[in-house]
C-alpha cells in the first residue's frame, strides 16, 4: 500500500510540473505523461512468454512486458528462454511467428536503432508497423544478454490500425505533403525538410499521415499531414520554450 501511495504521489507531482510548463513546451509534457504511464500498474505484466495486455484505460493500447528474471522456472509458452537472438532479423522473425502472444493480430517490426552497453547487453529499439507503415505509438525494446539470450521485452503499441487497409488510402505524395506543411506554419528561412509515412492516432481517430519535419528559423516543426486529403491533423514545435 505504501508503495502504491508513493507511486501516486510521484504521478501527481509529474502532472503538476507538466501543467506549469505546458504552454512553454508541449513536447516535454508528452514525455512527462509517458513517464507517468511507466509508473502505471498496467505495465507490470510478468508471464511465461512475451505477453501483450490491452489497457483498461486505453482500449486501443496494448502493453508488452516480459522479463527473464521474473520467470521463476515456469514452463514457457514459447521457446524464448532457449533461443539466441544475434540480430534484429531474428527478433523480427520471432515476433511475427508469435505475434498473438504479443496481443496483436498482424504486423512486423522495423529497426530504429541498436545499442550496446559495457556489460555486453544489446538493446534493439524497434517500431511496430502494419503494411510496412510504422505505427507512431508503437515502440518496443528487446534487450539481449551478452550470450544473445533474451533478457527483457518492453513496449506499448497502438492497436487502432489492425483492421484497416492503409496503403490504399494514401493519395498524397511526399513532396505534396511537405508543401502542405510549409504553407501551414510561419517562417522566413527553411533549413531542412523531410517527410515519412506513419499510422497516427490523434484524439481517438486513426489516420495514415506524413510526419513532416521542418527545421526553420522559427523552430523545429513536426506537422502531421493527412495522406488521404492533405489536411493538417496535428502540429507542434519541438523547440524548447517556443510559442
KAPE-V937603 format. One record per backbone hydrogen bond with DSSP energy under -1.0 kcal/mol. CO is the residue of the C=O (numbers start at 0). NH is the residue of the N-H. E is the energy in kcal/mol with one decimal. If there is no record, write none. Layout:
# KAPE-V937603
<<CO | NH | E> <CO | NH | E>>
This chain:
# KAPE-V937603
<<0 | 4 | -2.6> <1 | 5 | -2.4> <2 | 6 | -2.2> <3 | 7 | -2.2> <4 | 8 | -2.1> <5 | 9 | -2.0> <6 | 10 | -2.5> <7 | 11 | -2.6> <8 | 12 | -2.4> <9 | 13 | -2.2> <10 | 14 | -2.4> <11 | 15 | -2.4> <12 | 16 | -2.3> <13 | 17 | -2.7> <14 | 18 | -2.3> <15 | 19 | -1.5> <16 | 20 | -1.4> <20 | 24 | -2.6> <24 | 28 | -1.3> <25 | 29 | -1.7> <26 | 30 | -1.9> <27 | 31 | -2.2> <28 | 32 | -2.5> <29 | 33 | -2.0> <30 | 34 | -2.0> <31 | 35 | -2.2> <32 | 36 | -1.9> <33 | 37 | -1.2> <39 | 42 | -1.6> <40 | 43 | -1.9> <42 | 44 | -1.3> <50 | 64 | -1.5> <52 | 62 | -2.7> <57 | 60 | -2.2> <59 | 158 | -3.4> <60 | 54 | -2.9> <61 | 156 | -2.8> <62 | 52 | -2.3> <63 | 154 | -1.9> <65 | 152 | -2.9> <66 | 69 | -1.7> <67 | 70 | -1.6> <70 | 73 | -1.5> <78 | 82 | -1.7> <86 | 90 | -1.3> <87 | 91 | -2.8> <88 | 92 | -2.1> <89 | 93 | -2.0> <90 | 94 | -2.5> <91 | 95 | -2.3> <92 | 96 | -2.2> <93 | 97 | -1.6> <97 | 100 | -1.3> <98 | 103 | -1.7> <99 | 102 | -1.6> <100 | 51 | -1.1> <107 | 128 | -2.7> <109 | 126 | -2.3> <112 | 124 | -2.7> <114 | 122 | -3.5> <116 | 119 | -1.6> <120 | 116 | -2.0> <121 | 143 | -2.6> <122 | 114 | -2.3> <123 | 141 | -2.3> <124 | 111 | -2.9> <124 | 112 | -1.5> <125 | 139 | -1.9> <126 | 109 | -2.1> <127 | 134 | -3.2> <128 | 107 | -2.2> <129 | 132 | -1.9> <132 | 129 | -2.2> <133 | 198 | -2.6> <136 | 157 | -2.3> <137 | 127 | -3.2> <138 | 155 | -1.5> <139 | 125 | -2.4> <140 | 153 | -2.1> <141 | 123 | -3.4> <142 | 150 | -3.5> <142 | 151 | -1.6> <143 | 121 | -2.0> <144 | 147 | -1.9> <147 | 84 | -3.3> <148 | 144 | -3.1> <150 | 67 | -2.7> <151 | 142 | -2.9> <152 | 65 | -2.2> <153 | 140 | -3.2> <154 | 63 | -3.1> <156 | 61 | -2.9> <158 | 161 | -1.1> <165 | 168 | -1.3> <166 | 169 | -1.1> <172 | 176 | -2.0> <173 | 177 | -2.1> <174 | 178 | -2.0> <175 | 179 | -2.2> <176 | 180 | -2.3> <177 | 181 | -2.5> <178 | 182 | -1.8> <180 | 183 | -1.3> <188 | 216 | -1.7> <191 | 214 | -2.7> <193 | 212 | -2.6> <195 | 210 | -3.4> <197 | 208 | -2.9> <198 | 135 | -2.7> <199 | 206 | -2.0> <201 | 204 | -1.5> <204 | 201 | -2.5> <206 | 199 | -2.7> <207 | 226 | -2.5> <208 | 197 | -2.5> <209 | 224 | -2.7> <210 | 195 | -1.4> <211 | 222 | -2.6> <212 | 193 | -1.7> <213 | 220 | -3.0> <214 | 190 | -3.3> <214 | 191 | -1.4> <215 | 218 | -1.0> <218 | 215 | -2.7> <219 | 237 | -3.4> <220 | 213 | -2.5> <221 | 235 | -2.1> <222 | 211 | -3.2> <223 | 232 | -2.9> <223 | 233 | -1.0> <224 | 209 | -2.7> <225 | 229 | -2.2> <226 | 170 | -2.8> <226 | 171 | -2.2> <230 | 225 | -3.3> <233 | 223 | -3.3> <235 | 221 | -2.8> <238 | 241 | -1.5>>
